Amino acid sequence: MSDRGPTLCTVTSETAPPQLSAAQRPAPGPAADEGLARRLRALACTAPLHDLDARKGSLAGEYSVYGMAEVALSAIDLVTLNMDFDTGADHEQIVARLIPRIAAQAPHRPTAEHERVARWVLENLINVGSVDRGFRAVYGTFAADGTYVRRDYDFKLIEEVPGPGGTVYLRTTDEAVNVLVGALDTDVTSAQIAAEVKLEVLINRGRLADAQLAAEQARYRTVQYSETLRRALDATRRNVRAVDWLNAVPDMIAEALEHVADRYRHENAILTNIRKARDETEEPEHKRRAAELVDIVKDCIRRHTQLQSRLLEAGPLFRAEQDRQAFATPASTAGIDLYGHLVAPVLTLPAEQATRVTDAFFARGTGLRTPVSVRVADLVDILLTPPVEREHLGAEMPEPDLIATPDDSRFSEEQLATAMELLDLPADAPRRLSGLLAEARRTGDSDLAYLVALLAVHAASPAVGTAYRQGEEKLLFAVDDGTELDDHEFGGADLIVGMALLDAAGMAADRAA
């Protein structure tokens, strides 16, 4: 994967575009081209999910059985529903909740593999390997004069945000919520109203399965509305001038408060209908669906209540930040740009001139050194003390007291020889570490199993070059294939231990050369 994630692009000819007739030109007006751009951005947001299934073959092991895009959607769902207004979702908690869903796809696989799949999918949704942990898509639009223009679309799906006490939380972005509910750049208020009207109609018709999906989409839109307000407040805390508190934000707060009041009345009415449907139905499946709907709508009401409290606190927060930033003491000194002020100009100078600049910088940039304070009494004593006559050959060296180092080795030479005999395997018959440990215990030596395990772990990273240079004919190696070690004393991987034959003829030729 590149530093910027998967890229969606369109291919055009490198030659000059031919003149098009009126019938061949694209549809005029920004609205016609905006529909194409909206679909291209929607396709770009799903590209990282499809890329997971395309790249799962590169993982060490057989992972074709897992539906990575399904796991990614579940991860986005869990992060969205577990994040709050001020905090996000815990990374380890999301991994723990993903493992049962992954295990359902391959129940015969070990739990360690399920956990690895969960962490791999989550890290790819965060895009850990990229510079800014974001994705980029390149798409084309038509300008007003009909020329083709390429545009970059940068987006993120799950981002890491700092929390209190040095913790890091996960939060989904608007693009991730749009991928989850199947829309892009939709107005939050209109989408919320449409989802809840649809929810009420489905409940009245008794279609509780479809109503549950509509209720979940309504909850996602509520989360997205909270994210819009949270970003505006965060930008205000950083720089109050970067947010339009004259028109845009007050209009948004007034509209959001009206929206919350309408949705609160609407959701309470829906909650009454759901409870009625739950109590009147006789089918167990309908009762279960209705109970799940009650929990979802209650969560929507809780989120709307929380959003309302944050909306009411937005005005006082703006005035407090305005006072704090307006009357803050400006910085007395400007910061030093080491690259712009020092590195970039010095790189263009000859070495003779550059060293004078760097010597002056490091002489003053290392800080002050306090000189040693000299007392008059010490100075007089040093000056009046006569020099000591020195021997021509120097002072006599004392005889050192040599003490023999005790042998504190845990294993004896006999144990090492026995262990190496156990590990002297045929080149075409490697063995499991569990079988070697059982054979070592049958000798009656309790420490021999520990020595065999230590040698096998050391062989997991064999020094092939050293053995080749020293003329070794055989080399012990160990490989982890993902099998868990089932042993009462040791844990970890059940390594495959074998003996590799080195090229004796090649070593002889190298030594002769």
N, C-alpha and C positions, 0 to 999 in steps of 0.2 A: 504494500500500500504506500502510496506517495505521502509526502509531508502534508499535503492538503486534502487527502482522502480521495475517494473516487470522483472522477470528473465526467460530467455529461457535456458533450460538445456536439456541434453541428458542423458538417463539412461543406465548404463552399469552394468554388474554383478560384485559383490564384490569379487568373486573368481578369481584365477589366470586364465588368458586367455589361451585357449587351443592352441596347435600348429596348424597352418593353412597350408594347402597345397599351392602350387604355384598358383593353379587356384582360391583358396579362398581368397588370400591376396588382400588388396585394391590396386588400380592402383598405380604403382610406380611413383616416381618423385614428386617434389613440385608443379608442374603445375596442376596435377590431383587433389591433395588434396586442393589446393588453390581455385579451383572452388567450392568445397563443403563448405569451410570456408566462401567464399564470399556470397553464398546463405544463410548460417546460419546468417551471420551478417545482410544481407538484411531483413531476417525474424525478427531479433531482433529489428531493427529500426522501424518496423511497430507494434511491440507488445504493446508499450504504447498507440497507437491509438485504437487497439482492446480492450485494458484494460478499456478504457473510457466507451465503450458500455457495458462491462461486469459489471462495478461498478456503473452504473447510477441508479440502483435499490436501492443502499444504501442511496441515497439522500432523505431528508425529503420531501415527495410529490410524485406526479406521473410524472416521467420524461421519461417514456418509449417511448413517442411520438417523442423524439428528437434523431436524428442521430448524436451521439457525435463524431464519427470518421470523419464524413463529416465536422462538425464544426471545428475539430482540423486541418484538411487539409486546410480549409479556413483561419484559424488563421496563420498557417505557411506561406501560400501564402501572406497574408496581411503584416506580419512582414518582409518577404523577399523583397517585392516590396517597402516598406516604409522606409527601412533602407538605409543610405548613407555610404560613405567610412569612414567618421570619426565618425558619430553618428549612432544611431539605430532608432527604431520605438518607438513612445510614447505609453505607456501602456494604458492610458485612450482612446486614439484615436483608438487603435486596438479594444478595447471593444465596442466603439461606432459604429465602422464599422461592427462588428460581429452581433450586435443586429438585423438589418434588415434581415439578412440571417436566424438567429434563429427564428425570428418572422414569416418568411414564412413557417416554418415547423409546427408551432402551432399558427395561427393568433388569436385564441380565448383566448389564455392565456395572463395574464397581462405582461406589459413591465418589471416590477420588476423581474419576473421569467426569462424572456429572458436575462436580464442583469446578473442574478445569474448564468445561464448556461454558458454565455460567460466568466465570471470570473473563474468559476470552471474549464472549459476546459483549459483556458490559464494558470492557476496556476498548473494544472497537467502536461501540456507540459513543464513548467519550473521545475516541480517536487519540489514544495515548501517544502513539508514535509520531504525531505531527508536531509542528512547531507551535502553532497557536491552538491546537486541539479543536480544529474546525474543519469543515468540508467546503469544497468549492465546486461549483458547476459553471460552465461557460455555455451561454445560449445566445441566439441571435434575434434581434428585432429590427424592424424597419423604421427609419427616421421619417420625419415629415416630408423630406424631399424624395423618399423612396429608396435611399441607399441602405445597404445592409450593415448593421452595427453589432459588434460582439459585446456582450456584457457579462460581468462576473457576478455570480450569486453566492455569497458566503453565508453559511448557516451552521448551526450546531444542533445536535439532538439531545444529548445529556451533557451538562457541564458541572464541574466541581466548583463549589463556592465555600469560602472559609466560614467557620462557625465559631461560637464562643469556646474559649479554652484551647485554641489551636486545632480544633476538629475540622474535618472537611466533610461537607454534605454534597449530595447529588440533587440536581434540579433539572427538570425537563424544560426545554425551550418551547416557544410557540410553534416552531416547525415540527417538533416531536409530537405535540398535541394534535397538530393538523394531520400528521401521518396517521395517528391513532384513530381519529374520528373520520378520516377520509375527506378532508376539505383543506383549503389553503387560503390564507389572507381573508378569512370570512369575518365580517363585522361581529364582534363578540355579543353585543346586545341582541341583534336580530337573530343570531344563531341560537342564543339561549331561549328566546321567546318561542322560536319555531320548534326547538327540541321539546320544550315543556308542553306546548299545545299538542304536539304529536304524542307525547307521553299520555296526556289526559285522554285523548281519543282512543288510543290503544287499550288503556285500562277499561274504559267504558265498553269497549267491544269484547273484552275478555281475552285479548291476545297478550298474555302476560310475558311470554318469551320475548316478543318484539318490544314490549314495554320496558323490559329490563335493559335491552340494548339502548333504547332511547333515553332512559334514565341515566345510564352511564355516560352517554354523550353529553347530556345536560350538565353532569358533574364536571366533565373535562372542560367545558366552556366556563364554568364558574372558576376553576383553577386558573384558566388563561386570563380571565378578567382580573383576578388577584395579582397575577404576574405583571400585568400592565401597570397597575397602581404601584406595586413594589419597585419596579424599575424607575418610575417617575420620582418616588421618594428617595431612592438611593442616589439618583442623579442630583437631586436637590441638596442632599447632604454633602456631596462633593463640590458642587458649584451651583449656587442658586440661580445664576444668570443663564445656565444651560437649559433651563426648563421654562416654558412659557406659562408663568403664573398669572399673567394678565388676562388671557382669554382661554387658552387650550385646557389647562389643568382645572381651573374653576368650572368650566363647562363640563369637563369629563366627570368631576366629582358630583356635580348636581345631577347629571344624567345617571351616574352610577347609583346615587342614593335613591332616585326615583325607581331605577331598575330593581334594586334590592327590595324596596317596599312592595313593588308589584309581584316579584318572584316569591317573596315570603308568603303573601296571601295566596298566590297560586299553588305553591308547594304544600301549604297546609290543607288546601282543598283536595289536592291530589292524594295526600296522605290519608285523608278521611275515606276517599274512594277505594284506595288500596286495602285499608283495614276492613272495609265493608266486603270487598271481594274475597279477602282472605277468610272472613268469618262465615260467609254464605256458601262458598264452594265446598264440595264433598271430595274432590279429587286431591290426593296427596301431592301430586306434582304441582297443581295450581296453588295449594297452600304454601309449598316451599318457595315457589316463584314469588308469591305475594310477600312472604316474610323477607326475602332478599330485597325486594323493592322497597319495603318499609325502611330497611337499614340504609339503602342508597339515598332515598329522599331525606331521611334524617340527617345524613352526612351533608347533603346539599344545603339544608337549613342551617346546620352548624357553620358551614363555610360562608354562607351569606351573612350570618350574624357576625362572624369574625371580620368579614370584608366591610360591613357597616361600621364597626368600631374603628377600623383603620381609616376609613373615609372621614369619620368625624375628627380623627386626630391629625389629618393631613394639613388643615389650615393652621392650627397652632404650631405644627412642626415647621411649616414654611416661614412663619414669622420669627420663630426662634432661630432658625438657620440664617435668615436674613440679617438679624441682629448680630449673630455670632460672626458671620463672614464679613459684614460691613464694617464692624469695629475691631476686627482682628488686627493685631500689630503686624505690619508688613515685615518681611524678612530683611534684616539689615545688610546682609551680604548675599551676593548671587552665588549659586553653586558653580563648581568647576566641571566642565565637560572634558574629561580626560581624553576622549577620542578626538573631539573637535578642536580642542585647544592645544593638545600635546601630540598625540599619536599621528593624526593625519598630516599636520605640517612637517613633523620630523621625518616621516617616511619619504618625503620628496627631497630632503637635504643630503649632501654627501656625508659619509661616515665621520669625517673629521669635524664638521660643523654640528652634526647630530649629537656626538658625544658630549660636546660642551653644554648643550641644552639638557640632556638627560642627567649629566653630573650635577648641574645646578638644581634640577628638580628634585632628585633623590637626596641631595645634601640638605635641602630645606623641607622635604616632604616626610622625612623619617621622624620628625618630632624633636623636642628639646632633650638634651642630656645634661643632667645636673653634675657640675664638676665636683671632684672630691675635695672636702674641706680639710685643710692642713692646720694642725694646732702648733703653736710656737714651741711648747714644751717638747713635742715629738720631734720637731725640726732641730732644736738645739741638741737633743739626745743623739740624733742620727749623725749630726756634724761633729760632735765631740767624742764619739766612740771610736777608739783606735781600730784600724783594720785588723782582722784575724789572719794570722799567718796560715797559708794553705800548704798542704803536703804536695810534693811534686807529682806524685801519682794519684792524688785525690784521697778522699777519706776511705777508710776500710769498709768494705761491704759486709753487712752481717750475714751469717749463714742462715738460709731460710729453713724453716721447719716444714718438711714435706710429710703430708699425711695421705695415706693411701685412700683413694675414693672407693667407698663401698659399692659393691655390685647390687644395685636396687632394681635390676631388670625383673619384670614379672614372669617372663617366659624364659625357659632354659634352652640350651642348644639342642637338646634331645627333642623338646617340644617343637621347636622350629623345623627340625629335620622331619618329624612325623607329619607336621602340617604341610610342608612342601611335597612330601610323598603323596598325601591325600590330593593335593592340587595338581599333581603331575598327570594331567588328563590326556587322553589321545586327542590328536588334532581334529578328528572328525566326530568326536563324541563329547560335546559340552554338557554340563550338568547344572541343575538348579542349586542355589545356595542352601535351600531347605534340606535337600538330600545330603549335601556335604556336612551340614551341621549335625544331622542325625547320625551320620557315619562317624563323626568326630566324638560324639557322646558315647557311642558304643565301645570306644577304647577304654572308658572308665576314667579318663582324665577330664576333670571339670573345666580346666582352663583352656583345653585344646579347642573347644568350640569358639571361645572368644578370639583366639589367635586366627582361626580360619575365617571368621567374620571380618576381622581387621584386614587380613590379606586380600579378601575378596573386595572389600570397599576400596582399598588402595588400588586394586586392579581396574576399578571403574574408569580411571584416568591414567592409562599406562604410558610410561615414558618410552615411546617407540624409538625416537631419535637416539636417546642415550644407549638403549639396548643394541641398536644397530651399530653405533660407533664402538661399543665395547666387544662386539663380536658374539653376542648372545645368539644362540640358534633358536630358542623358544622364548615366548613372552606370554605371561598370564594376562588375560583380559576379562572384564565383566561388563555386561550390557543390561540396562533396565528396559524391559518391554512393557511396563505398566502393571505387572502382576504383583499383588500385595503379599508380603511375607507373613505366613501364618505360623508364628513361633511364640512360645511362652516366655522367652528371654529377650528376643530381639524384635524390633519393628522396622518398618520401611518397605523396600521393594525386594521381591524374591529374584535376585539377580541371576542371569545366565552366565555361568563361569566356564571359560574354555581356555585352550592353549593354542596360540598362533605360532606358526613356523615362519621364521625370518629367512630372508634370501642369503644363504651362506655364500654362494658364488659371488653375488654382488658385493658382499662385505669384503671378501678376499681380494677382489679386483680393486676396490677402493683403497684397501690398505697397501696393496702393491703400488698403486699410483702415488 
